[in-house]
Amino acid sequence: MSKVLVIRLSAIGDVAMTIPVAYAVARANPDDSFTVLTQTFLMPLFINRPPNIQVMGVNTKSTEKSLFGFLRYAFILRKYKFDVVLDLHCVIRSRLVDALFRLGGKRIFEIDKGRGERRRLTGRPPKEIRRLRPVTERYADVFRAAGFRFEDSFVSLYADNPVDDRVIQSVAGSRDGYWIGIAPFAKHRGKVYPVEKMEKVVEALSGRGDVTVFLFGGRGGEQVILDRWEREYARTRSVVGRFSLDMELPLISKLDVLVCMDSANMHFASLAGTKVISVWGATHPYAGFYGYHQRDDLIVQVDLPCRPCSIYGNRPCYRGDWACMNDIAPEQIVDRIDGYLRQL
């Protein structure tokens, strides 16, 4: 029996993508124990986990913000006597942990991020647009290298523990027709569809008597926009600030489909077993960050020689026109929604 430390500290979507892999590995290796080290605020994602998975939280925004504070935390980790360290992050902090355990003679396995491939994919044209190895497969590679079996068995956080419909009804009301989620925001501009265009999508859906739209986003400016949409459009409900993550995830699991960006919400839907219609701009599904088991035919994007220009969407548009997002018409998104609903 091996005692394994698995490290993935951030970002939200990347941590979410560890769950299908870690849960599948844990089930395939029941005699081994796995402890996932991540940010404290992300621990609620790890629900309904196999009995041989534990989660530890670290707070790099406060108590472990400084390098000294994190190093002190790393020394505490040594007391748990892990046999193997799997580094799914490979940043300065995680490598500090690696180094401490390596000094103790422990085996260390690190992810290959494929940085060179990513640079070539996001370079200026002319370039070859090809699909890179998915991040979830890169995670699985680390487990395989350490000698653990991996069987692609994950379906949903709720596959073996169905959500109580009465709980959903208490927060979302009785179901009447289709439930469509819309999560229109992302961390960086290169991944955000213009708000005025997404509002037209909401407007088109709200005019239908058989659709209820649930709006997902963050507090502050995002909440102001979504609350206004709720007031102005029928059968539209903003859930921002009303539910914690452990309530939003069950609601997402009950949606017929979620419309979102290349964002954490795409990965939340993947964990919940919900299909997404994802809108892509500066980034690209081929970079490896597409939602786990999501369908390629539900991707909305335009083919441009400059795409993708960024892995994370945080680079300015060198053309200056953000055509990757601006050239997508709201009608394209509505048509993709309609096409998917017809299949249900």
Solvent accessible surface area in square Angstrom, and as a share of the most:
residue,aa,sasa,rsa
1,M,179,0.80
2,S,26,0.17
3,K,77,0.32
4,V,0,0.00
5,L,0,0.00
6,V,1,0.01
7,I,0,0.00
8,R,19,0.07
9,L,6,0.03
10,S,40,0.26
11,A,53,0.41
12,I,63,0.32
13,G,11,0.10
14,D,19,0.10
15,V,0,0.00
16,A,0,0.00
17,M,4,0.02
18,T,1,0.01
19,I,0,0.00
20,P,1,0.01
21,V,1,0.01
22,A,4,0.03
23,Y,1,0.00
24,A,1,0.00
25,V,0,0.00
26,A,0,0.00
27,R,105,0.38
28,A,13,0.10
29,N,8,0.04
30,P,91,0.57
31,D,108,0.56
32,D,21,0.11
33,S,27,0.18
34,F,3,0.01
35,T,15,0.09
36,V,1,0.00
37,L,0,0.00
38,T,0,0.00
39,Q,11,0.05
40,T,65,0.38
41,F,113,0.47
42,L,3,0.02
43,M,65,0.29
44,P,59,0.37
45,L,0,0.00
46,F,1,0.01
47,I,43,0.22
48,N,54,0.28
49,R,94,0.34
50,P,7,0.04
51,P,130,0.82
52,N,24,0.12
53,I,1,0.01
54,Q,96,0.43
55,V,18,0.11
56,M,35,0.16
57,G,22,0.21
58,V,1,0.01
59,N,54,0.28
60,T,15,0.09
61,K,153,0.65
62,S,66,0.42
63,T,91,0.53
64,E,22,0.10
65,K,129,0.55
66,S,64,0.41
67,L,101,0.50
68,F,143,0.59
69,G,3,0.03
70,F,0,0.00
71,L,59,0.29
72,R,132,0.48
73,Y,30,0.11
74,A,0,0.00
75,F,97,0.41
76,I,79,0.40
77,L,0,0.00
78,R,96,0.35
79,K,156,0.66
80,Y,96,0.36
81,K,150,0.64
82,F,2,0.01
83,D,59,0.31
84,V,1,0.00
85,V,0,0.00
86,L,0,0.00
87,D,0,0.00
88,L,1,0.00
89,H,14,0.06
90,C,4,0.02
91,V,52,0.30
92,I,128,0.65
93,R,68,0.25
94,S,0,0.00
95,R,112,0.41
96,L,47,0.23
97,V,0,0.00
98,D,1,0.00
99,A,44,0.34
100,L,16,0.08
101,F,7,0.03
102,R,124,0.45
103,L,148,0.74
104,G,40,0.39
105,G,66,0.64
106,K,73,0.31
107,R,119,0.43
108,I,28,0.14
109,F,44,0.18
110,E,72,0.33
111,I,15,0.07
112,D,104,0.54
113,K,29,0.12
114,G,10,0.09
115,R,118,0.43
116,G,22,0.21
117,E,49,0.22
118,R,23,0.08
119,R,158,0.58
120,R,157,0.57
121,L,4,0.02
122,T,6,0.03
123,G,27,0.26
124,R,157,0.57
125,P,48,0.30
126,P,138,0.87
127,K,47,0.20
128,E,124,0.56
129,I,67,0.34
130,R,105,0.38
131,R,117,0.43
132,L,6,0.03
133,R,108,0.39
134,P,56,0.35
135,V,4,0.02
136,T,14,0.08
137,E,50,0.22
138,R,14,0.05
139,Y,0,0.00
140,A,0,0.00
141,D,49,0.25
142,V,6,0.03
143,F,1,0.01
144,R,97,0.36
145,A,68,0.53
146,A,6,0.05
147,G,64,0.61
148,F,15,0.06
149,R,141,0.51
150,F,33,0.14
151,E,102,0.46
152,D,83,0.43
153,S,58,0.37
154,F,5,0.02
155,V,107,0.62
156,S,18,0.12
157,L,5,0.02
158,Y,24,0.09
159,A,57,0.44
160,D,109,0.56
161,N,73,0.38
162,P,110,0.69
163,V,23,0.13
164,D,58,0.30
165,D,89,0.46
166,R,185,0.67
167,V,60,0.35
168,I,6,0.03
169,Q,94,0.42
170,S,89,0.58
171,V,28,0.16
172,A,7,0.05
173,G,31,0.29
174,S,81,0.52
175,R,113,0.41
176,D,84,0.43
177,G,40,0.38
178,Y,70,0.27
179,W,7,0.03
180,I,0,0.00
181,G,0,0.00
182,I,0,0.00
183,A,0,0.00
184,P,1,0.00
185,F,24,0.10
186,A,20,0.15
187,K,174,0.74
188,H,49,0.22
189,R,163,0.59
190,G,0,0.00
191,K,27,0.11
192,V,31,0.18
193,Y,1,0.00
194,P,24,0.15
195,V,42,0.24
196,E,109,0.49
197,K,46,0.20
198,M,0,0.00
199,E,29,0.13
200,K,118,0.50
201,V,0,0.00
202,V,0,0.00
203,E,89,0.40
204,A,46,0.36
205,L,0,0.00
206,S,10,0.07
207,G,70,0.67
208,R,76,0.28
209,G,62,0.59
210,D,68,0.35
211,V,1,0.01
212,T,18,0.11
213,V,0,0.00
214,F,1,0.00
215,L,0,0.00
216,F,2,0.01
217,G,26,0.25
218,G,29,0.28
219,R,175,0.64
220,G,48,0.47
221,G,54,0.52
222,E,50,0.23
223,Q,46,0.20
224,V,103,0.59
225,I,46,0.23
226,L,0,0.00
227,D,32,0.16
228,R,76,0.28
229,W,0,0.00
230,E,42,0.19
231,R,175,0.64
232,E,98,0.44
233,Y,35,0.13
234,A,69,0.53
235,R,79,0.29
236,T,8,0.04
237,R,76,0.28
238,S,1,0.01
239,V,2,0.01
240,V,2,0.01
241,G,36,0.35
242,R,119,0.43
243,F,43,0.18
244,S,65,0.42
245,L,44,0.22
246,D,75,0.39
247,M,49,0.22
248,E,25,0.11
249,L,0,0.00
250,P,13,0.08
251,L,1,0.00
252,I,0,0.00
253,S,26,0.17
254,K,61,0.26
255,L,11,0.06
256,D,31,0.16
257,V,0,0.00
258,L,1,0.00
259,V,0,0.00
260,C,0,0.00
261,M,0,0.00
262,D,9,0.05
263,S,14,0.09
264,A,25,0.20
265,N,26,0.13
266,M,0,0.00
267,H,10,0.04
268,F,19,0.08
269,A,0,0.00
270,S,8,0.05
271,L,2,0.01
272,A,5,0.04
273,G,47,0.45
274,T,5,0.03
275,K,61,0.26
276,V,0,0.00
277,I,0,0.00
278,S,0,0.00
279,V,0,0.00
280,W,1,0.00
281,G,0,0.00
282,A,1,0.00
283,T,1,0.01
284,H,12,0.05
285,P,5,0.03
286,Y,64,0.24
287,A,3,0.03
288,G,6,0.06
289,F,23,0.09
290,Y,27,0.10
291,G,5,0.05
292,Y,24,0.09
293,H,98,0.44
294,Q,20,0.09
295,R,76,0.28
296,D,78,0.40
297,D,80,0.41
298,L,3,0.02
299,I,20,0.10
300,V,1,0.00
301,Q,54,0.24
302,V,25,0.14
303,D,132,0.68
304,L,35,0.18
305,P,91,0.57
306,C,14,0.08
307,R,7,0.03
308,P,0,0.00
309,C,19,0.12
310,S,1,0.01
311,I,24,0.12
312,Y,108,0.41
313,G,1,0.01
314,N,86,0.44
315,R,118,0.43
316,P,110,0.69
317,C,25,0.15
318,Y,92,0.35
319,R,109,0.40
320,G,59,0.56
321,D,65,0.34
322,W,32,0.11
323,A,8,0.07
324,C,10,0.06
325,M,5,0.02
326,N,65,0.33
327,D,83,0.43
328,I,1,0.00
329,A,38,0.29
330,P,14,0.09
331,E,107,0.48
332,Q,69,0.31
333,I,0,0.00
334,V,17,0.09
335,D,92,0.48
336,R,76,0.28
337,I,0,0.00
338,D,31,0.16
339,G,19,0.18
340,Y,17,0.06
341,L,13,0.06
342,R,188,0.69
343,Q,111,0.49
344,L,110,0.55
